C-alpha cells in the first residue's frame, strides 16, 4: 500500500492560527529511492586479509524536485571468502516507506593472492669466475634457484 502525503495551501501563509484551506491535494509517493554506496563499487583484497563491509544508504525523494532524504541502511546480501581467491558480489537493496523498491546496487570484491615482491635466489655450483686454458673442455656445474 502506498502512503499518501498531503500538500496543504492556506489563504494566508503567515498566519499561525488555523486558516481556511483553499486547496488540498493528496498525492501518492511513486518515486523509487536510490542506493548510495559507502566506499567504492570495486574493492581488491589479498587472500587472508579481512573484509570489512562498508554498507550503503537508501536515499529518497518523495516528490519531483524535492529534497533527498537519507532513510536508512540498505539491506546487504552476499559473502566474501578472503581465504579463497575469487571475485565476490555484494548486493544492496531497499525500499521507501511507500513500498517503492530501489534499483539494486552491487559491489565487486576481488580477492587476489598476496603479491610476491621477493626475488628468487640463484646460487652457482662452483666458482663465479673460471679460468680455462685455450682448447680446454668446460663442464657446467649448474646453479640452484630458490623462491622464498
N, C-alpha and C positions, 0 to 999 in steps of 0.2 A: 504494500500500500504506500502510495506517495503522500508525503506530509505537505499539506498546503501551508503557505505563509501569506501574510496579509500586507497589503500596501494601502495605508490609510492617508487620505489628504483631508485637511480641515479647511474651513473658510477663513481662519485666522491663524497663521503659522506661529505667531509669537505668544499665543495665549497659553497660560499654564492651567487654565480651567478647562473642563470638558467643553468641546466645541461641537457644533453641528457638523456631521460628516457629510461632505459633498460628494465623495466618491469612495467606493470600496471595491478593490479589485482583488480577487482570490486567484493566485497562480500556483501551479504545481512546480516543484523542483524537478526538472527533467535533464539537467546538465550533469554529466558524469564528472566525478572528481578526477584528479591526476595523481600519479605516484611520483614522488621525487626521491631519488636515491641519495643516501648519505654516503659520500665517497664515490669512487669511480664505478663504471659499469664493467670494468675488466680488472682483475687482480692476478698477480703472479706470486706464487709461494714456492718455497723449496720443500722437498719431501722432508718430513719430520718437523716442520715448523708448526706453529699454531694458527688456526684460522679464527679470527675474531669477527663475528657478524656485526656489520656496520648499520644495518637496518635501512628503512625507508619511511617516509611520511606521506600521509594522504592529504592532499590539498584540494579544497572545494571552493567553487564559485557558484553560488546559488542562482544568481541572475546574470544575464549577459551584461558585461561591463561592471559587474560588482567586484567587491574586494575578495581576494583569495584568503582563505582561512585554513590553517593547519588543524585538521580534525582528528589527528591521532596517528599512531603507528600502523603501518601496513602489515598484513599477515605474511609470514615467511614460510616457504616450503622448499625442501631440498636439503641435501647434506654434502659436506666436503670431507673427504678422507685424505688427510695430509700424510698418511703413511703409504699411500699408493699414488704413483704418477698418473695423471689424467686431467681431463677438463670436466669441471663440475658446474652445473647451472643452479642458481638460487632464484626462485620466482617470488615476486611480491605482488599481492593482490589486496583489494579493499573496496569498500563501498561507502557512500554517504548515508545519512540517516533516512533519506528517502528511498533507499534501495538502488540507487544508480551505481552500477559497477564501474570501477576504473579499469582501463586497459592494463593488463598485467605488464610488469616490467621485470627484466631479468638482469642478473649479474653473472658474468662468466669468470670462474676461478680456474686458473691453470696451475697445477701442481707439478713442478719440474724437479729433476734430480739436482742436487747441490752442484754448482759449477765447480769443476776441477781446475784449481789455479796453481797446483803444484806440478812443476815439470818432472818428467821421468829422469831417473838417474842412470847414466851409462858408465860402466866400469870396464876398462880394457883388460883383457887377459894378456899379461906380459907388459913390456915397457911401451911407453908412448913414443919414444924415439928409438929407431932401429938403424943401424949402420950395416950395409951389405957391401961385400966386395963385388966388383963388376963381374957379371956372369953367374953369381951365386943364386941358389934357389931360395925363394922366400916362402915360408909356410905361415899362413894367417892363423893367429891364436884366438881370434874372435873377441867378443865382448858380451857382457851380461847387462840386461836392461831391467830395471825395476820401476814400477809406478806406484809410489807410496800413497 
